[in-house]
């Protein structure tokens, strides 16, 4: 521990996420109709002081006049602020405990509020320097102690001078008064803390920006709760992924780069060079070329159901774990399929288009109820099985076929072959995966097996249906109606034009790959995938990984967690343990899972270890990727 380092830390918007006086006025004026206006006025005064536009003492006086608070309100404020400590400060309590004598809270705020809060992160009351309130006989706040050095002009500068600290001094804060201590020549460096608020004028004056306390600790090789600052983890999100994903990653402290469209292979290959997490949807192929220089890439999130666009084997060899959302948009796809079945069987789109042309066609010929009709579902996975349940509820007779033996739900009947299903049903709905063997699963031979007047739906993959054969059987009337949501060739953006031979048929419903495009589905996908990636980054948990061995991990307790990804070759676990044994490292817990390509070893070790232990683990032959979580 370096005894010659001292840390001067601000309180408002640094140690806590908010400005305490602003929170106090929110509480004290809870039932005041002018509260919103007064809060806004207080924020303006705060910003003026933080940016150096008015003196701190002047801002303090103005804000106190707006408060209308007493001791009861302060007690309520303390309870609120205990839940609003900055995340990076909370997780680094051990740093505060170890360096408690060398850490000083220097604030223009008030001791009555600050002291109960700093105890939450192992800081010492004696090292808190702040203003104090003045109260009347009814405990109402009527002012502040104007003789306090921190209430006066250049108060923090004067206070730091009086401390007479000998050694290297680092200031961490978000305001002009924090910068003044460095400007006065009293500190080695001023770090603009931006985890909670970014003040451009202060950032310009700072020696360094600290997006979190982790970044400051990392730069100075000080003890920290995590092995790598979260703000250095860069996330690249493509294809207009729901904003909730961006929000989840931002709250974790990651850097975000966001694009509404996709990137070309060459553009993506360059963009992922410095990317830790890549988020895509269905239109962005992940090829070996893209992965070639992606040496910092830890995880890919497919914010959709399928992962056909991702070379999963190449990701394995690169040590990149892939996550998707296999269940999150199931309901949306099922609802669209049901709606399209009803629209097709009633000829709604044809009637609607004729009426738009002025033709009142009220005939009933060829239009039916869905009740009693036979629905054939090819692919009885998450979507197919849920469609089965809801369609049966509408009175349909359900038949299904899947190459994997699946348990029937409700009264659904399993068919021995796809041919058997096609001969029986009135409506065929396709819900298969992107396996290349499913290319033209429905073609000339399959159309011949269908009953005359069959309806066909494809909400799975575009290449599953032979469109040339489909056009033929639409023209001869064998197929009475079609609904397609996916196509072999789809535009890469909304600006590109879509062209298909199917556009000329009035009994065909075409939708632009919107099966999962509902607010609910996209929000669920954004939340599910981003949270699973964060869990993987933080704990190593790969339970929901598409390409890694499935492994659920216990919560880490008082240990370092090491992740070793390697080629699946014999003796790797023995080599890992051999390194640890040579360095006399105690193993707290160890977990191994393999698949055909890789092995995934999690080792929890006792806290104390030397850096060369990590070097030796990385040098083990056939190591693909190694990282430390804590």
Number of C-alpha atoms within 10 A of each C-alpha: 8 10 11 11 15 21 19 22 22 25 27 21 22 26 27 24 18 18 16 22 24 19 18 25 23 20 20 20 19 12 9 10 9 10 17 14 9 19 21 12 15 23 15 13 19 22 16 17 20 22 17 17 12 14 18 24 18 14 20 22 14 15 21 18 13 18 23 15 21 18 15 12 19 20 14 14 20 20 13 15 21 15 11 16 22 20 19 23 20 18 15 19 17 16 19 20 14 14 19 19 15 19 22 22 23 25 24 24 22 19 17 16 22 24 20 15 23 21 12 13 19 18 24 18 17 10 17 20 24 25 24 19 19 13 15 10 6 8 12 17 20 15 17 17 12 15 9 14 19 25 25 17 14 18 22 23 22 16 17 18 13 10 9 9 15 10 13 15 21 20 26 28 27 31 27 24 25 27 27 20 26 21 16 12 10 19 22 14 19 27 25 30 30 21 23 17 15 16 16 11 13 24 21 11 17 23 14 15 22 23 24 22 26 25 20 20 18 15 10 8 9 13 17 22 19 17 15 17 21 22 19 16 21 21 24 21 26 21 20 14 23 19 14 16 23 23 16 16 22 15 11 16 20 21 19 17 14 15 13 12 17 20 17 11 15 10 11 22 19 17 17 22 16 17 22 22 28 21 27 26 22 18 17 20 19 21 18 18 14 21 21 15 16 21 16 17 23 22 23 26 25 28 30 24 19 17 25 17 16 19 17 20 16 17 23 20 17 22 25 26 23 27 28 27 26 21 15 23 24 21 19 19 24 24 18 20 25 17 11 20 24 16 18 25 21 18 21 15 16 18 18 14 12 14 13 10 9 9 11 11 11 8 8 9 8 10 14 14 12 22 13 13 18 20 27 29 31 23 21 26 18 16 25 24 24 18 26 25 17 15 23 22 12 13 14 19 21 25 24 28 23 19 12 9 9 14 11 16 15 13 12 20 16 21 18 12 12 19 14 16 24 26 17 17 21 22 27 24 24 24 25 22 17 17 10 11 9 14 16 16 17 19 16 17 11 16 21 13 15 23 17 16 15 21 24 26 25 22 25 24 23 20 19 26 26 17 20 12 17 19 15 14 17 19 12 10 13 18 22 23 23 25 22 24 20 22 21 12 11 15 13 15 12 9 7 9 9 11 10 10 9 18 12 8 14 15 23 22 19 15 14 14 17 13 22 22 16 14 12 14 22 23 18 19 27 27 22 20 25 26 16 20 27 17 14 20 20 15 21 23 20 23 16 21 20 18 21 27 20 15 19 13 13 11 8 14 10 12 18 21 25 21 18 24 25 24 21 17 14 9 8 19 16 10 14 17 17 14 16 20 12 9 14 11 18 16 15 16 14 15 15 13 14 18 13 10 15 23 23 25 22 21 22 23 19 16 13 10 15 9 8 10 15 16 11 13 19 18 10 15 12 14 18 18 19 17 17 20 19 18
